[in-house]
Amino acid sequence: MAQTLINFRIDENTKKQMEQICNELGITLSIAFNIFAKKVICEKRIPFDLSIDPFYSKSNNNQFIVI
């Protein structure tokens, strides 16, 4: 099966933490993201609950904008 390259940005600390966990599991980041993608396809949904954290709401974040 042909493969393709996907580039995206992730926080450096998040990447390091994920790499450490993947290493402990005996898999690579690439394998972990492939597992995620296949799970999304199989379930036709994000395979975990997503919710809106009020801390990150637009109105809350606007309080911190300095003009």
Backbone atoms as SQL, in Angstrom:
CREATE TABLE atoms (id INTEGER PRIMARY KEY, chain TEXT, resi INTEGER, resn TEXT, atom TEXT, x REAL, y REAL, z REAL);
INSERT INTO atoms VALUES
  (1, 'A', 1, 'MET', 'N', 0.841, -1.171, 0.000),
  (2, 'A', 1, 'MET', 'CA', 0.000, 0.000, 0.000),
  (3, 'A', 1, 'MET', 'C', 0.892, 1.243, 0.000),
  (4, 'A', 2, 'ALA', 'N', 0.579, 2.201, -0.860),
  (5, 'A', 2, 'ALA', 'CA', 1.354, 3.438, -0.933),
  (6, 'A', 2, 'ALA', 'C', 1.192, 4.246, 0.350),
  (7, 'A', 3, 'GLN', 'N', 2.254, 4.916, 0.720),
  (8, 'A', 3, 'GLN', 'CA', 2.211, 5.747, 1.915),
  (9, 'A', 3, 'GLN', 'C', 2.351, 7.206, 1.525),
  (10, 'A', 4, 'THR', 'N', 1.879, 8.085, 2.391),
  (11, 'A', 4, 'THR', 'CA', 1.986, 9.516, 2.169),
  (12, 'A', 4, 'THR', 'C', 2.511, 10.171, 3.440),
  (13, 'A', 5, 'LEU', 'N', 3.082, 11.335, 3.281),
  (14, 'A', 5, 'LEU', 'CA', 3.664, 12.063, 4.403),
  (15, 'A', 5, 'LEU', 'C', 2.698, 13.145, 4.857),
  (16, 'A', 6, 'ILE', 'N', 2.480, 13.227, 6.167),
  (17, 'A', 6, 'ILE', 'CA', 1.655, 14.276, 6.753),
  (18, 'A', 6, 'ILE', 'C', 2.543, 15.075, 7.699),
  (19, 'A', 7, 'ASN', 'N', 2.547, 16.383, 7.552),
  (20, 'A', 7, 'ASN', 'CA', 3.293, 17.259, 8.448),
  (21, 'A', 7, 'ASN', 'C', 2.318, 18.073, 9.281),
  (22, 'A', 8, 'PHE', 'N', 2.553, 18.148, 10.574),
  (23, 'A', 8, 'PHE', 'CA', 1.767, 19.015, 11.435),
  (24, 'A', 8, 'PHE', 'C', 2.618, 19.430, 12.617),
  (25, 'A', 9, 'ARG', 'N', 2.191, 20.478, 13.277),
  (26, 'A', 9, 'ARG', 'CA', 2.950, 21.010, 14.415),
  (27, 'A', 9, 'ARG', 'C', 2.338, 20.523, 15.726),
  (28, 'A', 10, 'ILE', 'N', 3.228, 20.275, 16.689),
  (29, 'A', 10, 'ILE', 'CA', 2.818, 19.848, 18.016),
  (30, 'A', 10, 'ILE', 'C', 3.796, 20.468, 19.011),
  (31, 'A', 11, 'ASP', 'N', 3.311, 20.794, 20.166),
  (32, 'A', 11, 'ASP', 'CA', 4.148, 21.367, 21.213),
  (33, 'A', 11, 'ASP', 'C', 5.317, 20.426, 21.513),
  (34, 'A', 12, 'GLU', 'N', 6.507, 20.981, 21.658),
  (35, 'A', 12, 'GLU', 'CA', 7.718, 20.172, 21.851),
  (36, 'A', 12, 'GLU', 'C', 7.620, 19.265, 23.076),
  (37, 'A', 13, 'ASN', 'N', 7.097, 19.793, 24.171),
  (38, 'A', 13, 'ASN', 'CA', 6.989, 19.007, 25.394),
  (39, 'A', 13, 'ASN', 'C', 5.983, 17.862, 25.220),
  (40, 'A', 14, 'THR', 'N', 4.888, 18.139, 24.534),
  (41, 'A', 14, 'THR', 'CA', 3.890, 17.103, 24.263),
  (42, 'A', 14, 'THR', 'C', 4.510, 15.988, 23.437),
  (43, 'A', 15, 'LYS', 'N', 5.292, 16.355, 22.419),
  (44, 'A', 15, 'LYS', 'CA', 5.951, 15.370, 21.570),
  (45, 'A', 15, 'LYS', 'C', 6.909, 14.498, 22.388),
  (46, 'A', 16, 'LYS', 'N', 7.706, 15.135, 23.245),
  (47, 'A', 16, 'LYS', 'CA', 8.660, 14.381, 24.062),
  (48, 'A', 16, 'LYS', 'C', 7.946, 13.399, 24.982),
  (49, 'A', 17, 'GLN', 'N', 6.865, 13.864, 25.599),
  (50, 'A', 17, 'GLN', 'CA', 6.111, 12.994, 26.499),
  (51, 'A', 17, 'GLN', 'C', 5.490, 11.826, 25.735),
  (52, 'A', 18, 'MET', 'N', 4.945, 12.121, 24.554),
  (53, 'A', 18, 'MET', 'CA', 4.334, 11.064, 23.760),
  (54, 'A', 18, 'MET', 'C', 5.389, 10.074, 23.279),
  (55, 'A', 19, 'GLU', 'N', 6.550, 10.573, 22.860),
  (56, 'A', 19, 'GLU', 'CA', 7.631, 9.673, 22.434),
  (57, 'A', 19, 'GLU', 'C', 8.037, 8.737, 23.561),
  (58, 'A', 20, 'GLN', 'N', 8.118, 9.267, 24.765),
  (59, 'A', 20, 'GLN', 'CA', 8.508, 8.453, 25.912),
  (60, 'A', 20, 'GLN', 'C', 7.496, 7.330, 26.142),
  (61, 'A', 21, 'ILE', 'N', 6.215, 7.683, 26.092),
  (62, 'A', 21, 'ILE', 'CA', 5.173, 6.671, 26.293),
  (63, 'A', 21, 'ILE', 'C', 5.197, 5.651, 25.163),
  (64, 'A', 22, 'CYS', 'N', 5.337, 6.127, 23.930),
  (65, 'A', 22, 'CYS', 'CA', 5.400, 5.207, 22.785),
  (66, 'A', 22, 'CYS', 'C', 6.588, 4.262, 22.922),
  (67, 'A', 23, 'ASN', 'N', 7.738, 4.782, 23.336),
  (68, 'A', 23, 'ASN', 'CA', 8.920, 3.942, 23.542),
  (69, 'A', 23, 'ASN', 'C', 8.641, 2.855, 24.564),
  (70, 'A', 24, 'GLU', 'N', 7.958, 3.231, 25.654),
  (71, 'A', 24, 'GLU', 'CA', 7.620, 2.255, 26.688),
  (72, 'A', 24, 'GLU', 'C', 6.666, 1.194, 26.146),
  (73, 'A', 25, 'LEU', 'N', 5.813, 1.587, 25.198),
  (74, 'A', 25, 'LEU', 'CA', 4.876, 0.640, 24.583),
  (75, 'A', 25, 'LEU', 'C', 5.526, -0.173, 23.469),
  (76, 'A', 26, 'GLY', 'N', 6.734, 0.230, 23.065),
  (77, 'A', 26, 'GLY', 'CA', 7.443, -0.474, 22.011),
  (78, 'A', 26, 'GLY', 'C', 6.977, -0.096, 20.612),
  (79, 'A', 27, 'ILE', 'N', 6.431, 1.116, 20.467),
  (80, 'A', 27, 'ILE', 'CA', 5.979, 1.590, 19.156),
  (81, 'A', 27, 'ILE', 'C', 6.574, 2.967, 18.874),
  (82, 'A', 28, 'THR', 'N', 6.488, 3.393, 17.622),
  (83, 'A', 28, 'THR', 'CA', 6.961, 4.726, 17.231),
  (84, 'A', 28, 'THR', 'C', 5.791, 5.701, 17.217),
  (85, 'A', 29, 'LEU', 'N', 6.122, 6.984, 17.117),
  (86, 'A', 29, 'LEU', 'CA', 5.077, 8.002, 16.967),
  (87, 'A', 29, 'LEU', 'C', 4.260, 7.737, 15.706),
  (88, 'A', 30, 'SER', 'N', 4.926, 7.347, 14.647),
  (89, 'A', 30, 'SER', 'CA', 4.240, 7.058, 13.392),
  (90, 'A', 30, 'SER', 'C', 3.219, 5.948, 13.569),
  (91, 'A', 31, 'ILE', 'N', 3.600, 4.892, 14.252),
  (92, 'A', 31, 'ILE', 'CA', 2.668, 3.786, 14.506),
  (93, 'A', 31, 'ILE', 'C', 1.504, 4.277, 15.362),
  (94, 'A', 32, 'ALA', 'N', 1.782, 5.074, 16.384),
  (95, 'A', 32, 'ALA', 'CA', 0.723, 5.585, 17.259),
  (96, 'A', 32, 'ALA', 'C', -0.289, 6.417, 16.468),
  (97, 'A', 33, 'PHE', 'N', 0.202, 7.290, 15.585),
  (98, 'A', 33, 'PHE', 'CA', -0.713, 8.114, 14.799),
  (99, 'A', 33, 'PHE', 'C', -1.472, 7.271, 13.774),
  (100, 'A', 34, 'ASN', 'N', -0.845, 6.227, 13.247),
  (101, 'A', 34, 'ASN', 'CA', -1.551, 5.317, 12.344),
  (102, 'A', 34, 'ASN', 'C', -2.654, 4.564, 13.078),
  (103, 'A', 35, 'ILE', 'N', -2.385, 4.138, 14.296),
  (104, 'A', 35, 'ILE', 'CA', -3.407, 3.479, 15.113),
  (105, 'A', 35, 'ILE', 'C', -4.580, 4.430, 15.328),
  (106, 'A', 36, 'PHE', 'N', -4.271, 5.687, 15.666),
  (107, 'A', 36, 'PHE', 'CA', -5.317, 6.697, 15.868),
  (108, 'A', 36, 'PHE', 'C', -6.155, 6.858, 14.598),
  (109, 'A', 37, 'ALA', 'N', -5.493, 7.005, 13.448),
  (110, 'A', 37, 'ALA', 'CA', -6.195, 7.217, 12.183),
  (111, 'A', 37, 'ALA', 'C', -7.099, 6.024, 11.854),
  (112, 'A', 38, 'LYS', 'N', -6.592, 4.816, 12.053),
  (113, 'A', 38, 'LYS', 'CA', -7.393, 3.629, 11.745),
  (114, 'A', 38, 'LYS', 'C', -8.575, 3.490, 12.687),
  (115, 'A', 39, 'LYS', 'N', -8.395, 3.881, 13.939),
  (116, 'A', 39, 'LYS', 'CA', -9.489, 3.855, 14.916),
  (117, 'A', 39, 'LYS', 'C', -10.572, 4.860, 14.515),
  (118, 'A', 40, 'VAL', 'N', -10.176, 6.058, 14.072),
  (119, 'A', 40, 'VAL', 'CA', -11.134, 7.066, 13.606),
  (120, 'A', 40, 'VAL', 'C', -11.929, 6.504, 12.434),
  (121, 'A', 41, 'ILE', 'N', -11.249, 5.881, 11.491),
  (122, 'A', 41, 'ILE', 'CA', -11.907, 5.315, 10.313),
  (123, 'A', 41, 'ILE', 'C', -12.877, 4.203, 10.723),
  (124, 'A', 42, 'CYS', 'N', -12.441, 3.318, 11.570),
  (125, 'A', 42, 'CYS', 'CA', -13.256, 2.179, 11.995),
  (126, 'A', 42, 'CYS', 'C', -14.508, 2.631, 12.743),
  (127, 'A', 43, 'GLU', 'N', -14.345, 3.583, 13.664),
  (128, 'A', 43, 'GLU', 'CA', -15.464, 4.022, 14.500),
  (129, 'A', 43, 'GLU', 'C', -16.230, 5.204, 13.906),
  (130, 'A', 44, 'LYS', 'N', -15.649, 5.833, 12.871),
  (131, 'A', 44, 'LYS', 'CA', -16.240, 7.019, 12.243),
  (132, 'A', 44, 'LYS', 'C', -16.517, 8.113, 13.277),
  (133, 'A', 45, 'ARG', 'N', -15.553, 8.281, 14.177),
  (134, 'A', 45, 'ARG', 'CA', -15.620, 9.310, 15.214),
  (135, 'A', 45, 'ARG', 'C', -14.235, 9.462, 15.834),
  (136, 'A', 46, 'ILE', 'N', -14.020, 10.548, 16.561),
  (137, 'A', 46, 'ILE', 'CA', -12.798, 10.685, 17.355),
  (138, 'A', 46, 'ILE', 'C', -12.929, 9.669, 18.495),
  (139, 'A', 47, 'PRO', 'N', -11.939, 8.815, 18.712),
  (140, 'A', 47, 'PRO', 'CA', -12.105, 7.698, 19.648),
  (141, 'A', 47, 'PRO', 'C', -11.971, 8.063, 21.128),
  (142, 'A', 48, 'PHE', 'N', -12.314, 9.273, 21.458),
  (143, 'A', 48, 'PHE', 'CA', -12.373, 9.692, 22.852),
  (144, 'A', 48, 'PHE', 'C', -13.306, 10.882, 22.926),
  (145, 'A', 49, 'ASP', 'N', -13.784, 11.206, 24.124),
  (146, 'A', 49, 'ASP', 'CA', -14.715, 12.314, 24.289),
  (147, 'A', 49, 'ASP', 'C', -14.013, 13.649, 24.133),
  (148, 'A', 50, 'LEU', 'N', -14.663, 14.539, 23.421),
  (149, 'A', 50, 'LEU', 'CA', -14.193, 15.915, 23.285),
  (150, 'A', 50, 'LEU', 'C', -15.220, 16.819, 23.938),
  (151, 'A', 51, 'SER', 'N', -14.747, 17.799, 24.666),
  (152, 'A', 51, 'SER', 'CA', -15.659, 18.770, 25.262),
  (153, 'A', 51, 'SER', 'C', -14.982, 20.130, 25.275),
  (154, 'A', 52, 'ILE', 'N', -15.776, 21.139, 25.456),
  (155, 'A', 52, 'ILE', 'CA', -15.265, 22.500, 25.474),
  (156, 'A', 52, 'ILE', 'C', -14.938, 22.876, 26.910),
  (157, 'A', 53, 'ASP', 'N', -13.682, 23.223, 27.138),
  (158, 'A', 53, 'ASP', 'CA', -13.243, 23.680, 28.452),
  (159, 'A', 53, 'ASP', 'C', -13.542, 25.168, 28.532),
  (160, 'A', 54, 'PRO', 'N', -14.382, 25.596, 29.484),
  (161, 'A', 54, 'PRO', 'CA', -14.741, 27.012, 29.565),
  (162, 'A', 54, 'PRO', 'C', -13.535, 27.936, 29.733),
  (163, 'A', 55, 'PHE', 'N', -12.443, 27.409, 30.255),
  (164, 'A', 55, 'PHE', 'CA', -11.244, 28.237, 30.413),
  (165, 'A', 55, 'PHE', 'C', -10.784, 28.782, 29.074),
  (166, 'A', 56, 'TYR', 'N', -10.958, 28.002, 27.996),
  (167, 'A', 56, 'TYR', 'CA', -10.479, 28.412, 26.680),
  (168, 'A', 56, 'TYR', 'C', -11.550, 29.106, 25.835),
  (169, 'A', 57, 'SER', 'N', -12.660, 29.485, 26.448),
  (170, 'A', 57, 'SER', 'CA', -13.716, 30.144, 25.689),
  (171, 'A', 57, 'SER', 'C', -13.219, 31.479, 25.143),
  (172, 'A', 58, 'LYS', 'N', -13.824, 31.911, 24.042),
  (173, 'A', 58, 'LYS', 'CA', -13.426, 33.157, 23.392),
  (174, 'A', 58, 'LYS', 'C', -13.572, 34.339, 24.357),
  (175, 'A', 59, 'SER', 'N', -14.666, 34.386, 25.089),
  (176, 'A', 59, 'SER', 'CA', -14.876, 35.504, 26.009),
  (177, 'A', 59, 'SER', 'C', -13.840, 35.519, 27.129),
  (178, 'A', 60, 'ASN', 'N', -13.468, 34.354, 27.600),
  (179, 'A', 60, 'ASN', 'CA', -12.443, 34.280, 28.647),
  (180, 'A', 60, 'ASN', 'C', -11.079, 34.678, 28.095),
  (181, 'A', 61, 'ASN', 'N', -10.746, 34.199, 26.905),
  (182, 'A', 61, 'ASN', 'CA', -9.449, 34.525, 26.312),
  (183, 'A', 61, 'ASN', 'C', -9.337, 35.989, 25.947),
  (184, 'A', 62, 'ASN', 'N', -10.447, 36.636, 25.607),
  (185, 'A', 62, 'ASN', 'CA', -10.400, 38.056, 25.247),
  (186, 'A', 62, 'ASN', 'C', -9.954, 38.929, 26.420),
  (187, 'A', 63, 'GLN', 'N', -10.093, 38.440, 27.623),
  (188, 'A', 63, 'GLN', 'CA', -9.673, 39.191, 28.811),
  (189, 'A', 63, 'GLN', 'C', -8.159, 39.379, 28.829),
  (190, 'A', 64, 'PHE', 'N', -7.445, 38.517, 28.149),
  (191, 'A', 64, 'PHE', 'CA', -5.993, 38.514, 28.227),
  (192, 'A', 64, 'PHE', 'C', -5.318, 39.183, 27.032),
  (193, 'A', 65, 'ILE', 'N', -6.106, 39.706, 26.098),
  (194, 'A', 65, 'ILE', 'CA', -5.539, 40.367, 24.931),
  (195, 'A', 65, 'ILE', 'C', -5.119, 41.769, 25.320),
  (196, 'A', 66, 'VAL', 'N', -3.861, 42.071, 25.098),
  (197, 'A', 66, 'VAL', 'CA', -3.319, 43.383, 25.427),
  (198, 'A', 66, 'VAL', 'C', -3.206, 44.190, 24.132),
  (199, 'A', 67, 'ILE', 'N', -3.793, 45.359, 24.149),
  (200, 'A', 67, 'ILE', 'CA', -3.762, 46.214, 22.951),
  (201, 'A', 67, 'ILE', 'C', -2.871, 47.409, 23.217);
